[in-house]
Amino acid sequence: MGQFYCFLVVDHDAGVRDVIRAHLEAMGHFVVACSSAAEARVVLARQCVRLLVADEALFGHGRELADHAWSLGVPTLLMSAYEEIKAELELGSRDFIGKPFRSGELSDHVIRVLAKRDYAVSGG
């Protein structure tokens, strides 16, 4: 039996989770959605996660969750609506999208993050 991969979406706001889930599913991905870093860690431990899309703030645990996922080899896309965090993350090495975003913008970021991961895995 082969491995089954999912995308993991983590945001405290159910509306945001639902919109992102719907968009990623429309792109053809299976999505698991969580409202907390603790729930997400359980999914990361039990599922083969291909991409983590998480709110940076997440009650102070967004970056910590992203670091944990990265240590497991899971690429991450952080999100934030806070202007100061947007500015900081746009300058850093993390993949990031500012909220609010258009669906096409989300698609572009997801494709770019996965392409970077695939390039790194292939040794390119």
N, C-alpha and C positions, 0 to 999 in steps of 0.2 A: 504494500500500500504506500503510495507517494505522500509527501507532505502537503498539507493544505494550508495555504497562506491567507492571512487576513490583514486588513488595514485596521489600526487601532486609533480611534478618535476620542480625545479626552477634553472635556470642557464642563464646567459647573453649570452652564446654561443649557437647558434641554433644547431650547429652540435652535441654538447654534449647532449643537450635536446633530439634531435632526436634519438641518439644512446641509451640513457637511456630509453626513451619512448618505442622504439622498443623492447628492452630487457624485460622490465616489461610487455609489452603486450604479448610477447612470453611466459611469465610465467603465463599468464591468467588474468592479472589485467587490469582494465580500468584506463587510465592515462590522466591527465590534465597537460599540460605543460605551464609554464609562463617564461617570461624573466626578471621579476623584483619582488621585495618584495611587492610593491604596488599591482600588479596584483594578487600575491599569497594571500594577505590578503583578497581580494574580494572573491577568491575561498574558502578560509577557512571560510568566513562568510556565504557563500551560499551553500556549498557542504558538504557532510559527507566525510571527508578525513581520510583515514585509515593510511597513511604514507606520510610524507613530506621528499623528497630527495632534498637537496638544496646546492648550492655552498656556502661555508663559507664566501667568500669575498663579493660577490653580492653587489658590490659598497658600502661596509661598513655596509650592513644590513642583512647579512646572519645569524649571531648569534641572532640578535634581532628578526628576523623572526622565527628562531627555538624556541626561548623562548616564543614567542607569541603562536606558534602552541602547544608547550608543555603545556601552561596554558589552552589550550582548550582540552587537553587530547590526542593530536595527537603526536605519536612518530616521531622522526626525525632522519635522517641519513645525516650528513653534509659531504661535499666533499671539497677537496682543492688540488691544484697542488703546492702550495707554501711550500717549505721544512720546514721553521720555523713554519708555522701554522700546518703542519702535525705532527711535533714533539710535539707541545703544545697539540693538540687535542688527540693524541695517549695516552698521560699521564692523560687526564681528564676523566670526567664521561660521556661525550657525545659519542654517536655512530658516528663513523667516517670511511670514506674510502678515501684513497689518490688517486689522479688522476696522471697518467692514471691508469686504473684498467682493469682487464680481466672480461669478462661477468660472468664467474663462481664465481669470487670474489664478484661481485655485488650481484649475487643471494644469496650467503652465508650470506652476510651482511643483506640483506633484510629479509631473513628467520630468522636470529638471532634477529633483532630488533622486528619483529612481535611476535616472541616467547616470548621475554622479556615482551612485552606489554600484551600478552594474559595471561602470568603467573601472572603479577601484577593484572590484572583485575579479575582473578579467585581467587585472595586472597592467592596465593601460596607463 
